[in-house]
């Protein structure tokens, strides 16, 4: 059986959640600060990315981190190009930890217009997708943002996600489509209604062979995205923590049956470079277990 088919079987059938370890250029300094490493610890991007890779390596190699509770891990391209214990990071994840690698492919956000931030252009995407398939990567992730319930903006946002998503499917990968609704949007529930309408409309246009995943902000109404979850083209609907604390993100996730976590900040909350390995592993284990439990409802 092919690696892709093995990975598809795991994502389809196994319990667990997605670990989002894909902080990139703009979000890396904040992620390091929360981890206890200040800006004066590095003097350029290369040193900064080296330190964040050390953090990710510590997480991924921890005994707490494996495929029994974690389905997939989302990586930044810089991480894909680095190694853990002498193996490409994606190969280490799949071969040593039984965790399915996902690659973040977007290049950040355009300026806000019509209540949304679309994705910036993604140059050389086909080359990146080809590299990913050679490294046992199963799927991709790309994020855009919805700031308010602007029907035209949300329609444009979802259309962009699906257009690029179909390019990713054609390359043999499963895209995670992520139109994040800002948790501080004053009309968040209205934005969710507009988003769901657009997501279902675009799902209905897919060919039967085109599988996608959604990564969505936890909704105001429990089980609001159930129609998306039940759609034949849907592999998984996963939730982002979006700035909610781990406790609040878990609470909301528990109310959404069949939706699983894809947490970043909520996963690494409480981890510190200053912790001993024993303290670090215990904190990570407790964090993973709480998110696994919330993903199992």
Secondary structure as the mmCIF struct_conf table of DSSP 4:
data_model
#
loop_
_struct_conf.conf_type_id
_struct_conf.id
_struct_conf.beg_label_comp_id
_struct_conf.beg_label_asym_id
_struct_conf.beg_label_seq_id
_struct_conf.end_label_comp_id
_struct_conf.end_label_asym_id
_struct_conf.end_label_seq_id
HELX_RH_AL_P HELX_RH_AL_P1 UNK A 3 UNK A 13
BEND BEND1 UNK A 14 UNK A 14
STRN STRN1 UNK A 17 UNK A 21
HELX_RH_AL_P HELX_RH_AL_P2 UNK A 25 UNK A 34
TURN_TY1_P TURN_TY1_P1 UNK A 35 UNK A 36
HELX_RH_3T_P HELX_RH_3T_P1 UNK A 39 UNK A 41
BEND BEND2 UNK A 43 UNK A 44
HELX_RH_AL_P HELX_RH_AL_P3 UNK A 45 UNK A 61
BEND BEND3 UNK A 62 UNK A 62
TURN_TY1_P TURN_TY1_P2 UNK A 63 UNK A 64
BEND BEND4 UNK A 66 UNK A 66
TURN_TY1_P TURN_TY1_P3 UNK A 67 UNK A 69
STRN STRN2 UNK A 70 UNK A 75
HELX_RH_AL_P HELX_RH_AL_P4 UNK A 77 UNK A 80
TURN_TY1_P TURN_TY1_P4 UNK A 81 UNK A 81
BEND BEND5 UNK A 82 UNK A 82
STRN STRN3 UNK A 83 UNK A 84
TURN_TY1_P TURN_TY1_P5 UNK A 85 UNK A 86
STRN STRN4 UNK A 87 UNK A 88
HELX_RH_AL_P HELX_RH_AL_P5 UNK A 89 UNK A 91
HELX_RH_PI_P HELX_RH_PI_P1 UNK A 92 UNK A 96
HELX_RH_AL_P HELX_RH_AL_P6 UNK A 97 UNK A 97
STRN STRN5 UNK A 100 UNK A 104
STRN STRN6 UNK A 109 UNK A 109
HELX_LH_PP_P HELX_LH_PP_P1 UNK A 110 UNK A 112
STRN STRN7 UNK A 113 UNK A 113
TURN_TY1_P TURN_TY1_P6 UNK A 114 UNK A 115
STRN STRN8 UNK A 116 UNK A 117
HELX_LH_PP_P HELX_LH_PP_P2 UNK A 118 UNK A 118
STRN STRN9 UNK A 119 UNK A 119
HELX_LH_PP_P HELX_LH_PP_P3 UNK A 120 UNK A 121
TURN_TY1_P TURN_TY1_P7 UNK A 123 UNK A 124
HELX_RH_AL_P HELX_RH_AL_P7 UNK A 125 UNK A 134
TURN_TY1_P TURN_TY1_P8 UNK A 135 UNK A 136
STRN STRN10 UNK A 137 UNK A 146
BEND BEND6 UNK A 148 UNK A 148
HELX_RH_AL_P HELX_RH_AL_P8 UNK A 151 UNK A 170
TURN_TY1_P TURN_TY1_P9 UNK A 171 UNK A 172
STRN STRN11 UNK A 174 UNK A 181
HELX_LH_PP_P HELX_LH_PP_P4 UNK A 182 UNK A 182
TURN_TY1_P TURN_TY1_P10 UNK A 183 UNK A 184
TURN_TY1_P TURN_TY1_P11 UNK A 186 UNK A 187
HELX_RH_AL_P HELX_RH_AL_P9 UNK A 188 UNK A 203
TURN_TY1_P TURN_TY1_P12 UNK A 204 UNK A 205
BEND BEND7 UNK A 206 UNK A 206
TURN_TY1_P TURN_TY1_P13 UNK A 208 UNK A 209
STRN STRN12 UNK A 212 UNK A 217
HELX_LH_PP_P HELX_LH_PP_P5 UNK A 218 UNK A 219
BEND BEND8 UNK A 220 UNK A 221
TURN_TY1_P TURN_TY1_P14 UNK A 222 UNK A 225
HELX_RH_AL_P HELX_RH_AL_P10 UNK A 226 UNK A 229
TURN_TY1_P TURN_TY1_P15 UNK A 230 UNK A 230
BEND BEND9 UNK A 231 UNK A 231
TURN_TY1_P TURN_TY1_P16 UNK A 232 UNK A 233
STRN STRN13 UNK A 234 UNK A 240
TURN_TY1_P TURN_TY1_P17 UNK A 242 UNK A 243
HELX_RH_AL_P HELX_RH_AL_P11 UNK A 246 UNK A 254
TURN_TY1_P TURN_TY1_P18 UNK A 255 UNK A 255
BEND BEND10 UNK A 256 UNK A 256
TURN_TY1_P TURN_TY1_P19 UNK A 257 UNK A 258
STRN STRN14 UNK A 260 UNK A 263
BEND BEND11 UNK A 264 UNK A 264
HELX_RH_AL_P HELX_RH_AL_P12 UNK A 265 UNK A 268
TURN_TY1_P TURN_TY1_P20 UNK A 269 UNK A 270
TURN_TY1_P TURN_TY1_P21 UNK A 273 UNK A 274
BEND BEND12 UNK A 275 UNK A 275
HELX_RH_AL_P HELX_RH_AL_P13 UNK A 277 UNK A 294
TURN_TY1_P TURN_TY1_P22 UNK A 295 UNK A 296
#
